[in-house]
Amino acid sequence: MVAYKTVQGTNSFKQLVHLTIQCIAVILSLVGVWTALKFHNDKGIDNFYSLHSWAALLPWHVFFGIAAQAGQSYGRRAAYERSDRGWRGEAVQEAYKLSLWFLSSKR
């Protein structure tokens, strides 16, 4: 959003700046995850043993969920929407089910 507010130019140029910033962020986050995994493997430390480690994966989960939802056809998305609650009701319901599954899973 910063690219749209601060960059002067056409809409397509602003979108290009936004895409460039997003690509840099994805590359840096991949390097960060790879570095953390390499460090843990070199030191013999277990990977993803803390809540902090799992919370760091949440943005990836959200990103791929949004990408999957955006990749669906319009008809398929419309089939999931309900007229009484709309898409937000479904999202809240899915988040609730996911949290219940996570809390009930045995470790």
C-alpha atoms as a printed R data frame, in Angstrom:
    type eleno elety resid chain resno       x       y       z
1   ATOM     1    CA   MET     A     1   0.000   0.000   0.000
2   ATOM     2    CA   VAL     A     2   2.932   2.317   0.582
3   ATOM     3    CA   ALA     A     3   3.810   2.099  -3.112
4   ATOM     4    CA   TYR     A     4   0.387   3.371  -4.116
5   ATOM     5    CA   LYS     A     5   0.485   6.324  -1.715
6   ATOM     6    CA   THR     A     6   4.079   7.507  -2.122
7   ATOM     7    CA   VAL     A     7   5.106   6.692  -5.704
8   ATOM     8    CA   GLN     A     8   4.183   9.166  -8.421
9   ATOM     9    CA   GLY     A     9   3.258   7.871 -11.857
10  ATOM    10    CA   THR     A    10   0.734   5.782 -13.694
11  ATOM    11    CA   ASN     A    11  -1.250   3.014 -12.079
12  ATOM    12    CA   SER     A    12   0.728   0.325 -13.921
13  ATOM    13    CA   PHE     A    13   4.010   1.831 -12.675
14  ATOM    14    CA   LYS     A    14   2.690   1.820  -9.103
15  ATOM    15    CA   GLN     A    15   1.690  -1.819  -9.524
16  ATOM    16    CA   LEU     A    16   5.178  -2.649 -10.800
17  ATOM    17    CA   VAL     A    17   6.761  -0.979  -7.757
18  ATOM    18    CA   HIS     A    18   4.360  -2.860  -5.481
19  ATOM    19    CA   LEU     A    19   5.189  -6.173  -7.206
20  ATOM    20    CA   THR     A    20   8.914  -5.489  -6.869
21  ATOM    21    CA   ILE     A    21   8.580  -4.798  -3.138
22  ATOM    22    CA   GLN     A    22   6.518  -7.969  -2.684
23  ATOM    23    CA   CYS     A    23   9.079 -10.075  -4.587
24  ATOM    24    CA   ILE     A    24  11.926  -8.704  -2.482
25  ATOM    25    CA   ALA     A    25   9.948  -9.514   0.678
26  ATOM    26    CA   VAL     A    26   9.295 -13.099  -0.463
27  ATOM    27    CA   ILE     A    27  12.950 -13.636  -1.377
28  ATOM    28    CA   LEU     A    28  14.164 -12.226   1.953
29  ATOM    29    CA   SER     A    29  11.706 -14.363   3.909
30  ATOM    30    CA   LEU     A    30  12.817 -17.493   2.030
31  ATOM    31    CA   VAL     A    31  16.442 -16.651   2.820
32  ATOM    32    CA   GLY     A    32  15.490 -16.138   6.478
33  ATOM    33    CA   VAL     A    33  13.697 -19.489   6.755
34  ATOM    34    CA   TRP     A    34  16.547 -21.261   4.968
35  ATOM    35    CA   THR     A    35  19.112 -19.621   7.274
36  ATOM    36    CA   ALA     A    36  17.178 -20.601  10.404
37  ATOM    37    CA   LEU     A    37  16.792 -24.204   9.235
38  ATOM    38    CA   LYS     A    38  20.474 -24.424   8.272
39  ATOM    39    CA   PHE     A    39  21.574 -23.002  11.630
40  ATOM    40    CA   HIS     A    40  19.349 -25.432  13.542
41  ATOM    41    CA   ASN     A    41  20.516 -28.412  11.495
42  ATOM    42    CA   ASP     A    42  24.193 -27.467  11.906
43  ATOM    43    CA   LYS     A    43  23.816 -27.115  15.696
44  ATOM    44    CA   GLY     A    44  21.611 -30.202  16.113
45  ATOM    45    CA   ILE     A    45  18.615 -28.194  17.328
46  ATOM    46    CA   ASP     A    46  15.094 -29.402  16.538
47  ATOM    47    CA   ASN     A    47  13.198 -27.356  13.971
48  ATOM    48    CA   PHE     A    48   9.824 -25.786  14.813
49  ATOM    49    CA   TYR     A    49   9.805 -26.721  18.489
50  ATOM    50    CA   SER     A    50   8.436 -23.434  19.822
51  ATOM    51    CA   LEU     A    51   5.273 -21.427  19.348
52  ATOM    52    CA   HIS     A    52   7.400 -18.610  17.937
53  ATOM    53    CA   SER     A    53   8.623 -20.902  15.150
54  ATOM    54    CA   TRP     A    54   5.107 -21.966  14.230
55  ATOM    55    CA   ALA     A    55   3.795 -18.396  14.378
56  ATOM    56    CA   ALA     A    56   6.480 -17.396  11.885
57  ATOM    57    CA   LEU     A    57   4.881 -19.753   9.361
58  ATOM    58    CA   LEU     A    58   1.465 -18.095   9.690
59  ATOM    59    CA   PRO     A    59   2.094 -15.438   6.996
60  ATOM    60    CA   TRP     A    60   2.995 -18.203   4.533
61  ATOM    61    CA   HIS     A    61  -0.208 -20.054   5.389
62  ATOM    62    CA   VAL     A    62  -2.276 -16.916   4.876
63  ATOM    63    CA   PHE     A    63  -0.486 -16.058   1.615
64  ATOM    64    CA   PHE     A    64  -1.062 -19.478   0.067
65  ATOM    65    CA   GLY     A    65  -4.667 -19.502   1.295
66  ATOM    66    CA   ILE     A    66  -5.338 -16.166  -0.390
67  ATOM    67    CA   ALA     A    67  -3.539 -17.292  -3.549
68  ATOM    68    CA   ALA     A    68  -5.577 -20.502  -3.676
69  ATOM    69    CA   GLN     A    69  -8.821 -18.602  -3.134
70  ATOM    70    CA   ALA     A    70  -7.924 -16.073  -5.828
71  ATOM    71    CA   GLY     A    71  -7.025 -18.865  -8.250
72  ATOM    72    CA   GLN     A    72 -10.458 -20.436  -8.062
73  ATOM    73    CA   SER     A    73 -12.967 -19.667 -10.749
74  ATOM    74    CA   TYR     A    74 -15.724 -17.154 -10.054
75  ATOM    75    CA   GLY     A    75 -18.371 -19.881 -10.122
76  ATOM    76    CA   ARG     A    76 -16.552 -21.959  -7.552
77  ATOM    77    CA   ARG     A    77 -16.130 -18.974  -5.228
78  ATOM    78    CA   ALA     A    78 -19.791 -18.072  -5.638
79  ATOM    79    CA   ALA     A    79 -20.761 -21.625  -4.694
80  ATOM    80    CA   TYR     A    80 -18.973 -21.233  -1.346
81  ATOM    81    CA   GLU     A    81 -20.563 -17.888  -0.535
82  ATOM    82    CA   ARG     A    82 -23.763 -17.881   1.434
83  ATOM    83    CA   SER     A    83 -26.295 -15.144   1.088
84  ATOM    84    CA   ASP     A    84 -26.982 -14.886   4.820
85  ATOM    85    CA   ARG     A    85 -23.366 -14.524   6.023
86  ATOM    86    CA   GLY     A    86 -21.265 -13.905   2.959
87  ATOM    87    CA   TRP     A    87 -17.614 -14.778   2.617
88  ATOM    88    CA   ARG     A    88 -16.555 -13.321   5.982
89  ATOM    89    CA   GLY     A    89 -18.797 -15.729   7.854
90  ATOM    90    CA   GLU     A    90 -17.152 -18.636   6.089
91  ATOM    91    CA   ALA     A    91 -13.661 -17.321   6.864
92  ATOM    92    CA   VAL     A    92 -14.455 -16.969  10.572
93  ATOM    93    CA   GLN     A    93 -15.966 -20.440  10.615
94  ATOM    94    CA   GLU     A    94 -12.914 -21.974   8.921
95  ATOM    95    CA   ALA     A    95 -10.521 -20.207  11.308
96  ATOM    96    CA   TYR     A    96 -12.540 -21.508  14.266
97  ATOM    97    CA   LYS     A    97 -12.463 -25.085  12.931
98  ATOM    98    CA   LEU     A    98  -8.729 -24.851  12.262
99  ATOM    99    CA   SER     A    99  -8.029 -23.598  15.791
100 ATOM   100    CA   LEU     A   100 -10.125 -26.410  17.299
101 ATOM   101    CA   TRP     A   101  -8.258 -28.979  15.218
102 ATOM   102    CA   PHE     A   102  -4.904 -27.507  16.271
103 ATOM   103    CA   LEU     A   103  -5.830 -27.520  19.966
104 ATOM   104    CA   SER     A   104  -7.178 -31.079  19.846
105 ATOM   105    CA   SER     A   105  -4.277 -32.638  17.932
106 ATOM   106    CA   LYS     A   106  -2.049 -34.899  19.985
107 ATOM   107    CA   ARG     A   107   1.644 -34.186  20.110
